[in-house]
Amino acid sequence: MSELGERLYRYLEWAVPFNGRHILTKQCHDMGIEPGDIRNEDLEELAKRVGEACEMFLGHEGAHKLERNIRNAEF
């Protein structure tokens, strides 16, 4: 797995316990990429998808912050 993918997995496991890994895997699958192959170029779309998927767990503000952190690779 790429370093970026591993860091993102750890971040989502922390931010969305019990669901973060599944959410990342599902959103990557929907984009046609493997979680281990995440590149910086994928972060914009992936951030939006993950943020939307996490809103029910984190609320609007929490999901927006998560999306921003992923987009800016601040994890």
Secondary structure, DSSP 8 states (H G I E B T S, - for coil): --HHHHHHHHHHHHHSTTTHHHHHHHHHHHHT--GGG--GGGHHHHHHHHHHHHHHHHHHHHHHHHHHHHHTT--
